Amino acid sequence: MDEVRQNTQRIRDEADGDSLSWFETLYATANGDEYWIPWSDGAPHRFLVEWSFSIKSRGRALVVGCGLGEDAAYLSRQGWDVTAFDISSSAVQWAKENHPTEDIDWQTADLLSLPEHWKELFDLVVEVHILQAMPEPLRLLAAPNLAPLLTPTGHLVCIGRLNENEEDFEGPPWPLTRQFINSIGSDLNQVDFVKGNLSHDEPEVVRYRSVWKREN
């Protein structure tokens, strides 16, 4: 994994300042080899799977920064009408090829500038590891764009690394403080917050899942 991390860091360092263009470079230069995508393990995130058992209703779901599509494909199999987008067109094409039998609306889009007609369209919005991959100036602009996508009774699910002690990190990723996480859904009703880790995590890694519901 050191080789993968070094390659990812090199690509990011060569990008233009705080640009997110390095995601496209990473996916494009991987040439279809998932080994070079450090956040992809071929499975939906466990925290998303565990939460999904608690909700019986289905509807429109949006997966933010879908990568290779594992979370989107899982939700589709669970009966959701899924739209999934990524800033990298190479990632979107790769995800389509990985999940050819799933009826998913794959899109290339930027969280900083989403289609206007997506507002209040989705019963579920899922963000996994996307905000933590953004430098702070972009993250502060991107986070407020999530809640407006929800229908009047929609759920927002955010999953990532937690910065419990408000330490300085040389990312990406940049683990998120509880204060920042709370701000993502400041206009919503928080209905779930859990901490934990994954089996392959290093001892110092703490992960979170925060869920909000819009109840207008």
TIGU-581009 format. One record per residue (C-alpha): residue number from 0; x, y, z. Coordinates in Angstrom, 3 decimals, decimal comma. Example, Ala and Ser with C-alpha at 12.3 -4.5 7.8 and 13.67 -1.06 7.14 Angstrom:
// TIGU-581009
> resi | xx | yy | zz
> 0 | 12,300 | -4,500 | 7,800;
> 1 | 13,670 | -1,060 | 7,140;
This chain:
// TIGU-581009
> resi | xx | yy | zz
> 0 | 0,000 | 0,000 | 0,000;
> 1 | 2,960 | 2,353 | 0,436;
> 2 | 3,424 | 2,212 | -3,333;
> 3 | -0,215 | 3,150 | -3,890;
> 4 | -0,089 | 6,000 | -1,393;
> 5 | 3,098 | 7,381 | -2,894;
> 6 | 1,603 | 7,271 | -6,379;
> 7 | -1,565 | 9,026 | -5,183;
> 8 | 0,440 | 11,703 | -3,379;
> 9 | 2,655 | 12,270 | -6,411;
> 10 | -0,347 | 12,770 | -8,685;
> 11 | -1,934 | 15,174 | -6,240;
> 12 | 1,304 | 17,132 | -5,748;
> 13 | 1,587 | 17,590 | -9,501;
> 14 | -1,950 | 19,003 | -9,722;
> 15 | -2,656 | 22,709 | -9,999;
> 16 | -2,877 | 24,074 | -6,463;
> 17 | -6,124 | 23,087 | -4,761;
> 18 | -7,614 | 21,757 | -8,002;
> 19 | -9,507 | 18,467 | -7,846;
> 20 | -8,288 | 17,532 | -11,322;
> 21 | -5,929 | 14,985 | -9,812;
> 22 | -8,843 | 12,579 | -9,295;
> 23 | -9,284 | 12,268 | -13,057;
> 24 | -5,529 | 11,775 | -13,485;
> 25 | -5,497 | 9,021 | -10,878;
> 26 | -8,401 | 7,093 | -12,394;
> 27 | -7,221 | 7,604 | -15,975;
> 28 | -3,655 | 6,473 | -15,336;
> 29 | -4,757 | 3,416 | -13,336;
> 30 | -5,694 | 1,806 | -16,673;
> 31 | -8,474 | -0,300 | -15,188;
> 32 | -6,381 | -1,679 | -12,318;
> 33 | -8,232 | -1,164 | -9,014;
> 34 | -4,985 | -1,709 | -7,128;
> 35 | -4,093 | 1,931 | -7,795;
> 36 | -7,321 | 3,325 | -6,291;
> 37 | -6,537 | 3,449 | -2,554;
> 38 | -10,114 | 3,951 | -1,324;
> 39 | -11,679 | 1,160 | -3,386;
> 40 | -11,892 | -2,397 | -2,086;
> 41 | -14,646 | -3,697 | -4,340;
> 42 | -17,351 | -3,595 | -1,652;
> 43 | -19,869 | -1,054 | -0,335;
> 44 | -18,871 | 0,737 | 2,835;
> 45 | -19,799 | -1,305 | 5,887;
> 46 | -21,203 | 1,732 | 7,701;
> 47 | -23,607 | 2,354 | 4,808;
> 48 | -24,690 | -1,276 | 4,691;
> 49 | -25,351 | -1,339 | 8,439;
> 50 | -27,416 | 1,849 | 8,295;
> 51 | -29,434 | 0,650 | 5,303;
> 52 | -30,919 | -2,162 | 7,390;
> 53 | -32,687 | 0,441 | 9,551;
> 54 | -34,708 | 2,065 | 6,776;
> 55 | -37,517 | 0,264 | 4,981;
> 56 | -38,697 | 2,930 | 2,544;
> 57 | -37,120 | 3,391 | -0,875;
> 58 | -37,006 | 6,208 | -3,429;
> 59 | -34,458 | 8,288 | -5,300;
> 60 | -30,880 | 8,060 | -4,026;
> 61 | -27,842 | 10,128 | -4,961;
> 62 | -24,296 | 8,861 | -4,397;
> 63 | -21,798 | 11,723 | -4,220;
> 64 | -18,339 | 11,030 | -5,642;
> 65 | -19,247 | 7,472 | -6,571;
> 66 | -15,753 | 6,333 | -7,559;
> 67 | -15,952 | 2,802 | -8,910;
> 68 | -19,605 | 2,505 | -7,912;
> 69 | -19,659 | -0,007 | -5,064;
> 70 | -22,031 | 2,022 | -2,858;
> 71 | -24,252 | 2,969 | -5,791;
> 72 | -24,549 | -0,645 | -6,937;
> 73 | -25,395 | -1,776 | -3,402;
> 74 | -28,207 | 0,764 | -3,072;
> 75 | -29,527 | -0,179 | -6,503;
> 76 | -29,692 | -3,824 | -5,465;
> 77 | -31,580 | -2,749 | -2,345;
> 78 | -34,317 | -1,201 | -4,482;
> 79 | -33,265 | 2,446 | -4,659;
> 80 | -33,569 | 4,466 | -7,873;
> 81 | -29,923 | 5,541 | -7,964;
> 82 | -28,126 | 8,464 | -9,531;
> 83 | -24,364 | 8,386 | -8,984;
> 84 | -21,818 | 10,996 | -9,979;
> 85 | -18,113 | 11,643 | -9,827;
> 86 | -15,915 | 14,535 | -10,881;
> 87 | -13,789 | 12,041 | -12,825;
> 88 | -15,275 | 10,938 | -16,134;
> 89 | -12,839 | 7,997 | -16,156;
> 90 | -14,205 | 6,846 | -12,789;
> 91 | -17,777 | 7,077 | -14,073;
> 92 | -17,002 | 5,031 | -17,164;
> 93 | -15,141 | 2,465 | -15,058;
> 94 | -18,083 | 2,225 | -12,646;
> 95 | -20,465 | 1,616 | -15,559;
> 96 | -18,254 | -1,213 | -16,779;
> 97 | -17,978 | -2,705 | -13,288;
> 98 | -21,765 | -2,765 | -12,798;
> 99 | -23,300 | -3,330 | -16,250;
> 100 | -26,477 | -4,977 | -14,958;
> 101 | -27,444 | -2,210 | -12,503;
> 102 | -30,019 | 0,358 | -13,612;
> 103 | -28,076 | 3,403 | -12,396;
> 104 | -27,998 | 6,921 | -13,822;
> 105 | -24,223 | 7,512 | -13,959;
> 106 | -23,217 | 11,174 | -14,261;
> 107 | -20,036 | 13,234 | -14,425;
> 108 | -20,575 | 16,219 | -12,126;
> 109 | -18,858 | 18,460 | -9,603;
> 110 | -20,145 | 18,818 | -6,031;
> 111 | -19,167 | 22,490 | -6,191;
> 112 | -21,543 | 23,108 | -9,106;
> 113 | -24,417 | 20,655 | -9,228;
> 114 | -27,367 | 20,688 | -11,644;
> 115 | -30,068 | 23,054 | -10,424;
> 116 | -32,833 | 20,505 | -11,005;
> 117 | -31,277 | 18,165 | -8,427;
> 118 | -32,441 | 20,384 | -5,566;
> 119 | -35,052 | 18,655 | -3,356;
> 120 | -35,017 | 15,654 | -5,719;
> 121 | -33,523 | 12,854 | -3,604;
> 122 | -34,905 | 10,821 | -0,723;
> 123 | -31,370 | 9,749 | 0,166;
> 124 | -28,027 | 11,476 | -0,363;
> 125 | -24,877 | 9,499 | 0,455;
> 126 | -21,427 | 11,056 | 0,843;
> 127 | -18,589 | 8,659 | 1,661;
> 128 | -15,015 | 9,968 | 2,038;
> 129 | -15,555 | 12,863 | -0,366;
> 130 | -15,479 | 15,920 | 1,904;
> 131 | -12,434 | 14,578 | 3,726;
> 132 | -10,569 | 14,354 | 0,407;
> 133 | -11,066 | 18,063 | -0,303;
> 134 | -8,731 | 20,824 | 0,902;
> 135 | -10,479 | 22,969 | 3,487;
> 136 | -11,297 | 25,940 | 1,203;
> 137 | -13,126 | 23,652 | -1,233;
> 138 | -14,689 | 21,575 | 1,537;
> 139 | -16,275 | 24,666 | 3,067;
> 140 | -17,855 | 25,469 | -0,286;
> 141 | -18,966 | 21,913 | -1,024;
> 142 | -20,552 | 20,840 | 2,257;
> 143 | -23,538 | 23,246 | 2,118;
> 144 | -24,528 | 21,782 | -1,263;
> 145 | -25,635 | 18,451 | 0,211;
> 146 | -28,710 | 19,256 | 2,326;
> 147 | -30,559 | 21,196 | -0,426;
> 148 | -30,654 | 18,011 | -2,514;
> 149 | -33,064 | 16,309 | -0,104;
> 150 | -36,793 | 15,925 | -0,465;
> 151 | -38,839 | 17,253 | 2,485;
> 152 | -38,424 | 13,907 | 4,325;
> 153 | -35,067 | 12,818 | 2,859;
> 154 | -32,012 | 11,385 | 4,639;
> 155 | -28,412 | 12,560 | 4,335;
> 156 | -25,711 | 10,013 | 5,209;
> 157 | -22,084 | 11,141 | 5,577;
> 158 | -19,240 | 8,726 | 6,319;
> 159 | -15,568 | 9,446 | 6,832;
> 160 | -12,667 | 9,732 | 9,225;
> 161 | -13,172 | 11,592 | 12,505;
> 162 | -10,681 | 14,109 | 13,906;
> 163 | -11,561 | 13,697 | 17,571;
> 164 | -8,737 | 15,802 | 18,991;
> 165 | -8,741 | 18,536 | 16,333;
> 166 | -5,221 | 17,656 | 15,250;
> 167 | -3,445 | 18,920 | 12,144;
> 168 | -3,247 | 16,332 | 9,368;
> 169 | -1,217 | 16,340 | 6,185;
> 170 | -3,867 | 14,953 | 3,867;
> 171 | -5,584 | 13,819 | 1,916;
> 172 | -7,527 | 12,541 | 3,644;
> 173 | -8,181 | 15,244 | 6,199;
> 174 | -10,240 | 13,696 | 9,037;
> 175 | -13,160 | 15,942 | 9,945;
> 176 | -13,885 | 17,494 | 13,318;
> 177 | -17,208 | 16,918 | 15,024;
> 178 | -17,915 | 20,639 | 14,712;
> 179 | -17,512 | 20,534 | 10,947;
> 180 | -19,536 | 17,342 | 10,628;
> 181 | -22,383 | 18,897 | 12,588;
> 182 | -22,320 | 21,919 | 10,282;
> 183 | -23,039 | 19,732 | 7,232;
> 184 | -26,552 | 19,087 | 8,489;
> 185 | -27,055 | 22,215 | 10,548;
> 186 | -30,501 | 22,798 | 9,058;
> 187 | -31,535 | 19,144 | 9,440;
> 188 | -32,438 | 16,818 | 12,289;
> 189 | -29,516 | 14,540 | 13,227;
> 190 | -30,904 | 11,056 | 13,822;
> 191 | -27,724 | 8,977 | 14,049;
> 192 | -24,049 | 9,406 | 14,894;
> 193 | -21,729 | 6,450 | 15,402;
> 194 | -17,989 | 5,975 | 15,716;
> 195 | -16,011 | 2,862 | 14,831;
> 196 | -13,390 | 1,440 | 12,536;
> 197 | -12,865 | -1,112 | 9,814;
> 198 | -10,942 | -4,366 | 10,117;
> 199 | -7,953 | -3,076 | 8,137;
> 200 | -7,681 | 0,278 | 9,936;
> 201 | -4,568 | 1,356 | 11,737;
> 202 | -5,109 | 1,758 | 15,526;
> 203 | -5,316 | 5,548 | 15,432;
> 204 | -8,037 | 5,676 | 12,777;
> 205 | -11,539 | 6,552 | 13,985;
> 206 | -14,424 | 6,626 | 11,523;
> 207 | -17,873 | 8,147 | 11,792;
> 208 | -21,301 | 7,875 | 10,285;
> 209 | -23,642 | 10,819 | 10,677;
> 210 | -27,239 | 10,699 | 9,469;
> 211 | -29,683 | 13,572 | 9,239;
> 212 | -33,312 | 13,728 | 8,197;
> 213 | -35,162 | 16,669 | 6,760;
> 214 | -38,503 | 16,975 | 8,499;
> 215 | -40,367 | 19,944 | 7,058;
